[in-house]
Amino acid sequence: MAGEMQKWVLMATAQTPTNIAVIKYWGKRNEDLILAINDSISVTLDPAHLCTTTTVAVSPTFDQDRMWLNGKEISLLGGRYQNCLREIRSRATDLEDEKQGIKITKKEWEKLHVHIASHNNFPTAAGLASSAAGFACLVFSLAKLMNVKEDQGALSAIARQGSGSACRSLYGGFVKWVMGKEENGSDSIAVQLADEKHWDDLVIVIAVVSSCQKETSSTSGMRDTVETSMLIQHRAKEVVPKRIVQMEDAIKKHDFAAFANLTCADSNQFHAVCLDTYPPIFYMNDTSHKIISCVEKWNRSAGTPQVAYTFDAGPNAVLIARNRKTAAELLQRLLFHFPPNSDTDLNSYVIGDKSILQDAGVQDMKDVEALPPPPEIKDKVPAPKCKGDVSYFICTRPGRGPVLLSDECQALLNPSTGLPK
Amino acid sequence: MAGEMQKWVLMATAQTPTNIAVIKYWGKRNEDLILAINDSISVTLDPAHLCTTTTVAVSPTFDQDRMWLNGKEISLLGGRYQNCLREIRSRATDLEDEKQGIKITKKEWEKLHVHIASHNNFPTAAGLASSAAGFACLVFSLAKLMNVKEDQGALSAIARQGSGSACRSLYGGFVKWVMGKEENGSDSIAVQLADEKHWDDLVIVIAVVSSCQKETSSTSGMRDTVETSMLIQHRAKEVVPKRIVQMEDAIKKHDFAAFANLTCADSNQFHAVCLDTYPPIFYMNDTSHKIISCVEKWNRSAGTPQVAYTFDAGPNAVLIARNRKTAAELLQRLLFHFPPNSDTDLNSYVIGDKSILQDAGVQDMKDVEALPPPPEIKDKVPAPKCKGDVSYFICTRPGRGPVLLSDECQALLNPSTGLPK
């Protein structure tokens, strides 16, 4: 890079998955570094259905760091963005791009401004952990751009400083965030327990639940919990460590019954400590409760768990079915209890992997209306159908970790201007 | 009592209040004797608005024990009824009724059958702890009839064997159920902390919340919690003992802020351990959550608690206002957020102590419609009004313990036949 103003723009584009915790992270021991009070375990979701794509660019023509999220410029002044940018910049190494004839030394990276454009392939407002995929993608793409040589674990520790659960989105499959012991957080990193092929029977159905309640942000919610709940420390110190061991074992052995029991119990306990917070935090609503009842009745009548449920900081249900056949049966039950509003197109009501809908034998609204009550409730008074309680369903599965997208068509920034396309 | 068949009927009628726990009882250490895993504290509610009236009768003409609840005959075969009947009979003493010329010896009581008629002055189905008032009234009236000489504490230990929380209905005002240490439960009794005059500023508003969910019975619910919750033992052993001390102190000093904070936190924690149960138990619904939000916002904006909330094993809110003025303001807020359905008569929508409604300046539906938004939400987007979410409100206050009703008009059994009037 010479002293005079040059016109080049150097870019990198990456795609990063979101993840759903099956042993929950709730509560920090250090707010700035985002260090958790317990380990957590997650399943990475298939980026084909839920992911963030981020393009990062540097150019000597940029006069400040800028970011666009889903097309809208947002401020990078927040401490979380600043932490991630600082940590990545400090690890940048000498780079030579022969194609464009660009050389950037470690020292020069410090002075170059970045442009960041990020896009979620799912509604940000739906409460589907967009910040996890977002910060993971920011860190991953910046690391690639700046020729950072650290391994994925070290990158996860940087993503963690953007959003705790983001560290788990640096890997596919089954991931553990080890809380670590160091004061500086250097050992608070994500590790992969198994890749996405390890247990590829699993099918995931997400119910995006309608809600008009304003939700407590997870940041302030978990701070309040740590400050006021009389149960959270017992959970973090006595309950979770045992569950982590059991969950790792269940994943290793493909033991769905243990996996489901642990997943459901830990989701419920996370919501229990939210309720034990002062003032209490309610993330689940009546629709969430109905979905749990539906799954619990089925699991009980089947004698062994068919489906696990887990809820994050919102009313949406993430349902994990033991295999494709069960997933089709799950979708039948969900559509029976929660049919779409009459004016909703089935095609936009069940999105993602539509082959599950085919397996369920449901092609149009007539098929939905013809669904029989599930056998476990057959002899009971039928519960009223809840049209409109669910906005839509997403069918997906465990998926891969971050990837670099080399095709320039997929970049979100214009390669000449470095501005959003 | 001579050997030949005689026609006399000897009766006693009593009225017993219900109570609401402010430090909750949840979990037994002995299922048969109903021994709790922690102490609990309750406020007795004014029997003028919520009580059970029970008439018990004996006659040599009765050939079996029989009971009528709200006019309908029910079985006395359940262990809980049998325990109460056995314990009271074993403590019966010689009785001489000079007016009727009846003598019954201790031994003869064992052979005499009883008729019991019981009536709640509030809907049994409303989930307002009818079993607490019911068993307390059964034991109290039988003890009077059978000339039992034991003190109120010993009677509370018998009522406890009918329904745990019933032991707290043997006293007015503020009552503690001491869990006790003895294996036979002899020291698991209720004690009065203060009578109903001690803190007579308090006003209580109960929101009977509409619900179509079938609720888990508290008996099976607390059994499931003890068996499956990883948090309940920590609650019982570490959290509640401290709260009991603090609550006794708050009551003694009329410290409403401490009283309200403890009451709300303990209600929330009880529901938290329900949620931590497997399968999870939900007693509160979206309406319960809305009521909590309304109270929390107000308390926060006032800088000090104005109202405490507590929820038992159902969605109904019991709201305790610091004084009459606050109660009127509370009722305004509740009617603003939860107006009656257009076809509901205000007179049947707010029942109990109607003077609170007068204090609130609300005389008819026009006044309800004219209620302004509470100042704490004035500048925010108004939440949608929730018509029909509340069935009705009951205004009441702390009240007295059981009393014997000497006026025969109030008896529920016919003095000649011993059958329901």
Interface residues (C-beta under 8 A of the other chain):
Chain A: C212 Q213 T228 M230 L231 H234 R235 E238 V239 N261 C264 A265 N268 Q269 H271 A272 V273 L275 D276 T277 Y278 P279 P280 F282 N285 D286 H289 I292 E296 R300 P384
Chain B: C212 Q213 T228 M230 L231 H234 R235 E238 V239 N261 C264 A265 N268 Q269 H271 A272 V273 L275 D276 T277 Y278 P279 P280 F282 N285 D286 H289 I292 E296 R300 P384
